[in-house]
Amino acid sequence: MKIFFLCILFPLMLTKAQNDPFEANQYMLAENYEQAGNHAKAIEIIENLFQKNPNNPNYFNKLYNLYLTTKKYETAIRIIELRLSSNSEDATLYGMLGSVYYLMGEIKSAKEKWEIPIKKTPQNPFIYRMMANYAIERRAFEIAIEYLLNGKSKSNDPTIFTMDLGELFLITMQYESAMKEYCEMLIVNQSMYPVVESKIFSFINKPDVLQNAIKIVSNYQSKGIVFKNLLARLFTESKQYSKAFELYKEVEKTQSTGGQQLLNYANFLINENEFDIAKKVFEYTYSVSENSSIKSSAKLGQAKSLDALLWNNFNKQNDIWKTFYQPLFLSELQTNNVISAYEEVIKIFKYSDVAVEALYSIGKIKLYINNEIQKAEEVFDEIIKNFPTSRFYAKSLYEIAMIKLFSDNTRDAKNFLKKIETVAAYSDEDKLSSYFLLAKLYAIEGDFNSSSEYIRKITNNVKNDFTNDALEYSLLLNVAKNDSINLIKYTQAEILVLQKKFREAQLLFDQIASNHQSFIFQPFCLIKSAEMDIALSDYNAGISKLEQIYNAKEKNIFSDKALYLKAKICEYALKDFTLAVESYQKILIEFPKSIYLDESRQAIIRLNEEIMKREKDA
């Protein structure tokens, strides 16, 4: 930390050196020598200047710093004492003198020098801060804390010491003390809450700190609503969501944000997959808020909480770990409560954006969870006809395109996808997903130039969920476009995959791979065929193909993917956690740039815990 008070006590002034061109040139020459690392020559020049004009603060400070840099501590002490002989009241000189002794390892002497100006003016809090700064500069943090605490006890405004003390307590890992200092600051100045919260959450993940922080802040609850807000944040961090909710209700009653903070908290809970408590927060927000926008969002949030629980249950009964799988659909009876909740949103907030979102969500449930394709199409068609300016218009176009694709109507599917490009209100996800599907539909027709153009639109974009698949497909388009028959067959097989016709798709992939002239397609078809085996739960056949890819003499772009899929089979289908860990570890060792690295690391940690648990229970 810089000693800011030097700038106050030694302001730049017109000196003889500044008026004398020779001395100014000599001073600049010394600085050049210093920058070049020739400190001896720099010292020689500055010493000569200092002897001629010992009262020039620039010469004194430069010489002091040069002596410290070259560890000429005794010489530094002599020039400071020389200056003190004519100015014994200058506190900065004692600060500098103490710093030199500290560098020499004479801690006791350093403290004695720093404390001389403190003893002269013990009621002056500024002196305590000044000497603390010298101690901080030498990383004598405990001494600095001592001076700041003493200064705080002498000051009419102790908060001027709080931030520095908090920082020093953090540096010295005295987290409870830091927490108390920040709380004391909030008592005096609640507008500092954002700063205090940021500081506290910079160290909250240290061992045992969170629970101690909760205890400390709990003791300050009566000092102001900001402490309830802070405590709610701490409860949230410790996953005590219901306790945080109760505090946020108190904060809302006092601050009257119209329910915005509660709404933010509910949305946070949704992202954390805490759907039950999120639903309660949404319901409460809807009941207390008078803001129409927040009420509509809260009502939609209630339905979305139920929706999230529904999708969670749907995913649990399906093999979502597979790249592709045949879903087990739910009956309408199992989804009625969620659809009813969305219908209530539509009824109360008719024609609003939340009503359109609710309608879109109903369509998704009917299509992907109930498999009610015709009913889903009617829902999306209603959005397309009645809400052309909605952000769900483009999304509905895409869903209709998928429905057309499911029924082999590729021409209409393509037309709906192309409409998305003309829509003003669409997201990048809408755009890129339509591009990827359009690329395949054009390829089926043999229009590889248009297909490549749409793939380029994806790969030229920032990294997105489609990038890796688009790069794979782009590679195939570039190297295999001369083999148009097999390229069309391959794309037809991919469309069959989207239609969940896995066995038919696999027959096409295997047919292409068996053709020795289509060797370019073989790694692509082999990995796809293995994925079809996995989708059809033929795990032995899938593992056999994946091992064939991994054990090939020359590694290809699917070697790491083959290992990853094998690990997934071992983990989820075979429940052989040890074998799964071995495959995940090979990815880390052999493929350091693999896109599966993060997932593999997480899986290894998760599975090792399961293995230890099994061994303990055995």
Secondary structure, 3 states (H helix, E strand, C coil): CCCCCHHHHCCCCCCHHHHCHHHHHHHHHHHHHHHCCCHHHHHHHHHHHHHHCCCCHHHHHHHHHHHHHCCCHHHHHHHHHHHHHHCCCCHHHHHHHHHHHHHCCCHHHHHHHHHHHHHHCCCCHHHHHHHHHHHHHCCCHHHHHHHHHHHHHHCCCCHHHHHHHHHHHHHCCCHHHHHHHHHHHHHHCHHHHHHHHHHHCCCCCCCCHHHHHHHHHHCCHHHCHHHHHHHHHHHHHCCCHHHHHHHHHHHHHHHCCCCHHHHHHHHHHHHCCCHHHHHHHHHHHHHHCCCHHHHHHHHHHHHHHHHHHHHHHHHHCCCCCCCCCCCCCCCHHHHHHHHHHHHHHHHHCCCCHHHHHHHHHHHHHHHHHCCCHHHHHHHHHHHHHHCCCCCHHHHHHHHHHHHHHHCCCHHHHHHHHHHHCCCCCCCHHHHHHHHHHHHHHHHHCCCHHHHHHHHHHHHCCCCCCCHHHHHHHHHHHHHHCCCHHHHHHHHHHHHHHHCCCHHHHHHHHHHHHHCHHHHHHHHHHHHHHHHHHHHCCCHHHHHHHHHHHHCCCCCCCCHHHHHHHHHHHHHHHCCCHHHHHHHHHHHHHHCCCCCCHHHHHHHHHHHHHHHHHHHHHC
